[in-house]
């Protein structure tokens, strides 16, 4: 994967996460949605999922919802996780980094 594709995907993921949180008050993103954003940026679904997980702790933080078992907190990059369905984003993490106001928006 080239640098431009990588940057486009990371920018698109960040924009989508912040849009959801600011506009919709939605703190959830599914693996399918991550893969769709990746495909629009020119990545394979597997590559998009991998890059998304590598952004934990820098672009986003929260709890991974696995296909089976308990939620897994993710606050640092991970290269290996169980099969997963979605991530519940940590509002406090975003506020602490100045990405969201106390109301959860802006």
N, C-alpha and C positions, 0 to 999 in steps of 0.2 A: 504494500500500500504506500502511495506517495504522500509526502508531507502536506500537500494541498488538500487531499481527500481527508486526511487525519484532522487537519485544522477545521475544515468545513464541518465535519461530523461533530467535533467537540463544541464548536460554536453553536451548531444547531441544537445539540442536546442541552447546552446551558440555556439557550434562549427558550426552548420548550419548557424546561423545568421551571424557570423563573416566570414565564407567562402563566403556566398553570397555577403556580403558587400565588402570584400577584392578582391575576384576573379572576381565576375560578376558585381560589382557595382550595385547590386540589393538591394533595401531598403524596401522590401515587403515580408511578409510571410502570407500565408492564414491559416485560421482555419483548413482546411482539411490537410494541410502540418503539422501543429502542432500536430493534432490528429494522423497522420501517424507515426510521430517520436515517439509519445507516445506509440502507439501500438507496434512498434519495441522494445521499452524498457519494454514492458509487462504491459502497462497501458490501461485502457479503454479510449475511445475517450473523454468522459466527464471529467475523472480525468486529462487527459493530458491538456485539455483546462483550467481547473481550476488551475492547477499548473502553467501553462504558465502565466495566469493573475496575480497570486501571485508573479511572478518574475519581474513584472513591477517595474521599479525604481532601481532594483539591477542588473538584468541581461540584461534588455532592456528597452527602452522607445520609445514612439511614439504616433501615433494616431490610435485608433481603428476605423475600418470602419464597422458600424452596417449594418444589413440587411435593415434597414429603418432609415431615419433621417440623422442628421449631424455627422461628425466625432467627436470622443470623445478623448481628450488628456489623455494619461495614463503615469504618471511619478511616480506612487506609486502603491503598490499592491491593487488589487480590487477583491472582492469576488462576486460582483454582477454587471453585465453589461447587456445591451440589447443583443439580439441575434446578433452575429457578423460574418463577412465574412473574415476579414483580418486585419493586422496591417501594417501601413507604419512606418518604423523605423526612428528615429530621428538621423541623421548623426552627428549633433552637440553634442548630448548627448554622443555618443560613442567617439567622438574626445576628449571631455572634460574629459573623464575618461581614456584617453590614450589607448583605445582599437583600435583606428584607427588613422592613420596619417592624416595630412591636405589634402592629395590627396584623402582620403577616403579609402585607401588601406594600407596594412601592419599593 
